Amino acid sequence: MKKVNGIILCTVISIVMIATIGCTKKSFTEEEYNLELEEGIIHGTMTLPKKWNNSTVALIISGSGPTDRDGNNPISGKNNSLKMISESLAEEGITSVRYDKRGIGASKGLVEKEEDLIFEDYISDAISWVNRLREDKRFNKVIIIGHSEGALIGATAAYESNVDGFVSIAGMGYSAYDTLKRQLEDQPGDIYNRSIPLLEELNKGNLIKNPPEDLYSIFRPSVQPYIISWFKYDPVEEISNIKVPILILQGDNDIQIGVEDSEILHSGNPNSKLVIIEGMNHILKDSPKDREKNMATYNKPDLPLNEELIRELTNFIKGI
């Protein structure tokens, strides 16, 4: 600022005879579903309900950094949040596609050098995914679901492509420039004060040749072209351009994106539906407000998703 399909899973115990308990059969399957571009392949996963009752497909776009299609990040941990969204939607008869963005996970090979990546690449890829799904005759409606930074990517792609609905989950209401400023305020020592002049230079479109060593991970030269391109986008302006139904979901225990962000997004498009979900954090799980305990949930993939999140998502998609 990642598949065992249709298999009966059983617990077997043996006393005199073999008994099977806790036996559950998955109601969905997963298949490889990729996007072929001139420069390579963006790898994705389609999660299909075994019993379809909806011809809509949801395109799920992950958040910032090296976050993969499942919502996992090598820095913050494995939480499986986006994978769990796909599975929960499938339980309700809704198909979804999630993918590793270029330069990440299985799609890492599409970016040879970090400095070659800009924010517009992600927008272009999302539009290409929508076009790919539009060509798939199994579906007649496409919904974009964007999480965190993926919400900004998705909002821009939503009005530049042919979609039927858009969902922002934990999406920024402030620009990336303002969001980074707020997040840096929580850093120890004088990191914030020394970072502000650097952020201002990037916001002007200027590269920083020799960033301080202790701030190098944030301001390394190879990531600066991406940050400069990212700073150009105002989430409120992007969401204001969307003409299809919009759902904005935000947890009140999110320590990365605040409720105020969602309210600002909603003000940018008053026709949207805003839902503040009590107890949900940034990775869409129930968590305490305490920062340390909240962060501990980021590496607990077995924690279930917030139930209200899935209910609101399902109702919105089925109502399109």
C-alpha positions as CSV (number, residue, x, y, z in Angstrom):
1,M,0.0,0.0,0.0
2,K,-3.8,-19.4,-4.4
3,K,-8.2,-28.0,-6.2
4,V,-9.9,-31.2,-5.9
5,N,-13.2,-30.9,-7.8
6,G,-16.4,-32.8,-7.3
7,I,-14.7,-35.2,-4.9
8,I,-16.5,-36.6,-1.8
9,L,-14.5,-35.8,1.3
10,C,-14.9,-38.2,4.1
11,T,-13.5,-38.9,7.5
12,V,-13.1,-42.6,8.1
13,I,-12.7,-44.4,11.4
14,S,-12.3,-48.1,12.0
15,I,-13.4,-50.1,15.0
16,V,-14.8,-53.4,14.0
17,M,-16.1,-52.0,10.7
18,I,-15.4,-48.9,8.7
19,A,-17.8,-46.1,9.2
20,T,-17.9,-42.9,7.3
21,I,-18.8,-39.6,9.0
22,G,-18.7,-35.9,8.1
23,C,-19.1,-36.8,4.4
24,T,-19.6,-33.7,2.2
25,K,-19.8,-33.3,-1.6
26,K,-18.8,-30.1,-3.2
27,S,-21.6,-28.5,-5.2
28,F,-19.1,-26.8,-7.6
29,T,-16.2,-27.5,-9.8
30,E,-13.1,-25.4,-10.8
31,E,-11.5,-25.2,-14.2
32,E,-8.6,-23.3,-15.7
33,Y,-9.9,-20.3,-17.6
34,N,-7.3,-18.1,-19.1
35,L,-7.0,-14.9,-21.1
36,E,-4.7,-15.0,-24.1
37,L,-3.0,-11.7,-25.0
38,E,-0.3,-10.9,-27.6
39,E,2.3,-10.7,-24.9
40,G,1.3,-13.9,-23.1
41,I,-1.4,-15.6,-20.9
42,I,-3.1,-14.2,-17.9
43,H,-4.0,-17.2,-15.8
44,G,-7.4,-17.6,-14.2
45,T,-9.8,-19.9,-12.5
46,M,-13.5,-20.4,-13.3
47,T,-15.7,-21.7,-10.4
48,L,-18.8,-23.3,-11.7
49,P,-21.9,-24.4,-9.7
50,K,-23.0,-27.9,-10.6
51,K,-26.6,-26.8,-10.6
52,W,-26.9,-23.5,-12.5
53,N,-29.8,-21.2,-11.7
54,N,-28.2,-18.0,-13.0
55,S,-26.6,-17.2,-16.4
56,T,-24.5,-14.3,-14.8
57,V,-20.8,-14.6,-14.4
58,A,-18.8,-12.5,-11.9
59,L,-15.3,-11.3,-12.7
60,I,-13.3,-10.9,-9.4
61,I,-10.4,-8.5,-9.4
62,S,-7.8,-8.7,-6.6
63,G,-6.2,-5.9,-4.6
64,S,-2.8,-4.3,-4.6
65,G,0.7,-5.6,-4.5
66,P,1.4,-9.3,-5.1
67,T,-2.1,-10.4,-4.1
68,D,-3.1,-13.4,-6.2
69,R,-6.4,-14.6,-7.5
70,D,-7.3,-16.3,-4.2
71,G,-6.7,-13.1,-2.2
72,N,-3.4,-14.3,-0.8
73,N,-0.3,-12.1,-0.4
74,P,3.2,-13.4,0.4
75,I,3.7,-10.3,2.6
76,S,0.5,-10.2,4.6
77,G,-0.4,-13.9,4.5
78,K,-2.8,-16.5,3.2
79,N,-6.5,-15.8,3.8
80,N,-8.2,-17.3,0.7
81,S,-10.8,-14.5,0.8
82,L,-11.4,-14.3,-3.0
83,K,-11.3,-18.0,-3.4
84,M,-14.0,-18.2,-0.7
85,I,-16.1,-15.6,-2.5
86,S,-16.0,-17.8,-5.6
87,E,-17.0,-20.9,-3.7
88,S,-19.8,-19.1,-1.8
89,L,-21.2,-17.7,-5.0
90,A,-21.1,-21.1,-6.6
91,E,-23.1,-22.5,-3.7
92,E,-25.8,-20.0,-4.7
93,G,-25.6,-21.1,-8.4
94,I,-23.4,-18.2,-9.6
95,T,-20.3,-18.7,-11.7
96,S,-17.2,-16.6,-11.2
97,V,-13.8,-16.0,-12.7
98,R,-10.8,-14.8,-10.7
99,Y,-7.3,-14.3,-12.1
100,D,-3.7,-13.6,-11.3
101,K,-3.1,-10.0,-12.5
102,R,-0.1,-9.6,-14.9
103,G,3.2,-9.8,-13.0
104,I,1.6,-11.8,-10.2
105,G,1.4,-15.5,-9.4
106,A,1.0,-17.7,-12.5
107,S,0.8,-14.5,-14.7
108,K,4.2,-13.3,-13.4
109,G,5.9,-13.8,-16.8
110,L,3.9,-11.0,-18.5
111,V,6.0,-8.4,-16.7
112,E,9.7,-8.9,-17.3
113,K,10.7,-5.7,-15.5
114,E,8.7,-4.0,-12.7
115,E,9.3,-0.6,-14.2
116,D,7.3,-1.7,-17.3
117,L,4.1,-2.0,-15.4
118,I,1.6,0.8,-15.2
119,F,-2.0,1.0,-13.7
120,E,-3.5,1.3,-17.2
121,D,-2.3,-2.3,-17.9
122,Y,-4.6,-3.6,-15.2
123,I,-7.5,-1.7,-16.6
124,S,-6.9,-2.9,-20.1
125,D,-6.6,-6.5,-18.9
126,A,-9.9,-6.2,-17.0
127,I,-11.7,-4.9,-20.1
128,S,-10.2,-7.8,-22.1
129,W,-11.6,-10.2,-19.5
130,V,-15.0,-8.8,-19.8
131,N,-14.8,-9.2,-23.6
132,R,-13.7,-12.8,-23.1
133,L,-16.7,-13.5,-20.9
134,R,-19.0,-11.8,-23.3
135,E,-17.9,-14.2,-26.0
136,D,-18.6,-17.2,-23.8
137,K,-22.1,-18.2,-24.8
138,R,-22.9,-19.8,-21.4
139,F,-23.4,-16.3,-20.0
140,N,-25.6,-13.4,-20.8
141,K,-24.6,-11.0,-18.0
142,V,-21.2,-10.0,-16.6
143,I,-20.6,-8.4,-13.2
144,I,-17.3,-7.0,-12.0
145,I,-16.4,-7.4,-8.4
146,G,-13.3,-5.4,-7.3
147,H,-11.6,-5.7,-4.0
148,S,-9.4,-2.9,-2.6
149,E,-7.3,-1.6,-5.5
150,G,-9.2,-4.0,-7.7
151,A,-12.3,-1.9,-7.0
152,L,-10.6,1.1,-8.7
153,I,-9.5,-1.1,-11.6
154,G,-13.0,-2.5,-11.8
155,A,-14.7,0.8,-11.7
156,T,-12.8,2.2,-14.6
157,A,-13.2,-1.0,-16.6
158,A,-16.9,-1.1,-15.8
159,Y,-17.8,2.1,-17.7
160,E,-15.3,1.4,-20.5
161,S,-16.7,-2.1,-21.2
162,N,-20.0,-3.8,-21.5
163,V,-21.0,-5.0,-18.0
164,D,-24.3,-5.3,-16.2
165,G,-23.3,-4.4,-12.7
166,F,-20.3,-3.4,-10.5
167,V,-19.4,-4.3,-6.9
168,S,-16.8,-2.4,-4.9
169,I,-15.6,-4.2,-1.8
170,A,-13.2,-2.2,0.5
171,G,-12.6,0.2,-2.3
172,M,-10.7,3.4,-1.9
173,G,-12.8,6.6,-1.9
174,Y,-9.7,8.8,-1.8
175,S,-7.1,8.9,-4.5
176,A,-4.1,6.5,-4.1
177,Y,-2.0,9.6,-3.2
178,D,-4.2,10.6,-0.3
179,T,-4.7,6.9,0.8
180,L,-0.9,6.3,1.0
181,K,-0.5,9.6,3.0
182,R,-3.1,8.4,5.5
183,Q,-1.6,4.9,5.7
184,L,1.9,6.3,6.3
185,E,0.6,8.3,9.2
186,D,0.5,5.1,11.2
187,Q,4.2,4.3,10.6
188,P,6.7,4.8,13.4
189,G,9.2,7.6,13.8
190,D,9.6,10.2,11.1
191,I,8.7,8.0,8.2
192,Y,5.6,10.0,7.4
193,N,7.3,13.4,7.4
194,R,10.1,12.1,5.2
195,S,7.7,10.3,2.8
196,I,5.5,13.3,2.0
197,P,8.0,15.2,-0.2
198,L,8.6,12.0,-2.1
199,L,4.9,11.4,-2.6
200,E,4.4,15.0,-3.8
201,E,7.1,14.5,-6.4
202,L,5.4,11.3,-7.7
203,N,2.1,13.1,-7.7
204,K,3.6,15.7,-10.0
205,G,4.7,13.0,-12.3
206,N,8.4,13.3,-11.4
207,L,10.7,10.3,-10.8
208,I,12.8,10.1,-7.7
209,K,16.4,9.0,-8.5
210,N,17.8,8.2,-5.1
211,P,15.1,7.4,-2.5
212,P,16.3,6.9,1.1
213,E,17.5,3.4,1.8
214,D,15.0,2.8,4.7
215,L,12.1,4.0,2.4
216,Y,13.4,2.1,-0.6
217,S,10.7,-0.7,-0.5
218,I,8.0,2.0,-0.9
219,F,9.8,4.4,-3.3
220,R,12.1,2.0,-5.3
221,P,12.7,3.4,-8.8
222,S,11.2,0.3,-10.5
223,V,7.8,0.9,-8.9
224,Q,7.6,4.6,-9.4
225,P,6.1,4.5,-12.9
226,Y,3.2,2.4,-11.6
227,I,2.6,4.8,-8.6
228,I,2.6,7.8,-10.9
229,S,0.1,6.2,-13.2
230,W,-2.0,5.1,-10.2
231,F,-2.1,8.6,-8.7
232,K,-3.9,9.9,-11.8
233,Y,-7.2,8.1,-11.0
234,D,-9.8,9.6,-8.7
235,P,-12.1,6.8,-7.4
236,V,-15.1,9.2,-7.0
237,E,-14.7,10.4,-10.6
238,E,-14.4,6.8,-11.9
239,I,-17.5,5.5,-10.1
240,S,-19.5,8.5,-11.2
241,N,-19.2,7.4,-14.8
242,I,-20.8,4.0,-14.2
243,K,-24.4,3.8,-15.4
244,V,-25.2,0.2,-14.4
245,P,-26.3,-1.0,-10.9
246,I,-23.6,-0.5,-8.2
247,L,-23.1,-2.2,-4.8
248,I,-20.6,-0.7,-2.4
249,L,-19.6,-3.0,0.5
250,Q,-17.3,-1.9,3.4
251,G,-16.4,-3.4,6.8
252,D,-16.3,-1.2,9.8
253,N,-13.3,-3.0,11.2
254,D,-11.2,-2.5,8.1
255,I,-7.8,-1.0,9.2
256,Q,-6.7,-0.2,5.7
257,I,-9.8,1.4,4.1
258,G,-12.3,3.3,6.2
259,V,-16.0,3.6,6.2
260,E,-15.5,7.2,5.1
261,D,-14.0,5.9,1.8
262,S,-17.2,4.0,1.1
263,E,-19.4,7.0,1.9
264,I,-17.3,9.2,-0.4
265,L,-17.7,6.6,-3.2
266,H,-21.4,6.5,-2.6
267,S,-21.6,10.3,-2.9
268,G,-19.9,10.0,-6.2
269,N,-22.7,7.9,-7.5
270,P,-25.8,8.3,-5.3
271,N,-27.7,5.6,-7.3
272,S,-25.4,3.0,-5.8
273,K,-26.3,0.9,-2.8
274,L,-24.0,1.3,0.2
275,V,-23.8,-1.4,2.9
276,I,-21.6,-1.0,5.9
277,I,-20.9,-4.5,7.4
278,E,-20.4,-4.6,11.1
279,G,-17.3,-6.5,12.3
280,M,-15.8,-7.2,8.8
281,N,-12.2,-6.3,8.2
282,H,-10.2,-5.7,4.9
283,I,-9.9,-9.4,4.1
284,L,-13.6,-9.8,4.5
285,K,-13.5,-11.8,7.7
286,D,-15.0,-11.0,11.1
287,S,-12.3,-9.5,13.4
288,P,-11.6,-7.4,16.4
289,K,-10.9,-3.7,16.1
290,D,-7.5,-4.1,17.8
291,R,-4.9,-3.7,15.1
292,E,-2.6,-6.6,16.1
293,K,-5.5,-9.0,16.5
294,N,-7.1,-7.8,13.3
295,M,-3.8,-8.3,11.3
296,A,-3.6,-11.8,12.8
297,T,-6.6,-12.9,10.8
298,Y,-4.8,-12.1,7.5
299,N,-3.0,-15.4,7.8
300,K,-5.8,-17.7,8.9
301,P,-7.3,-19.1,5.7
302,D,-9.8,-21.3,7.6
303,L,-11.7,-18.3,9.0
304,P,-15.0,-18.0,7.2
305,L,-16.1,-15.0,5.3
306,N,-18.5,-12.5,6.9
307,E,-22.0,-13.9,6.2
308,E,-23.6,-10.6,5.5
309,L,-21.0,-10.0,2.7
310,I,-22.1,-13.1,0.9
311,R,-25.7,-12.4,1.4
312,E,-25.5,-8.9,0.0
313,L,-23.3,-10.1,-3.0
314,T,-25.7,-12.9,-3.8
315,N,-28.8,-10.8,-3.6
316,F,-27.3,-8.0,-5.8
317,I,-26.1,-10.4,-8.5
318,K,-29.4,-12.3,-8.6
319,G,-31.3,-9.0,-8.8
320,I,-29.4,-7.8,-11.9
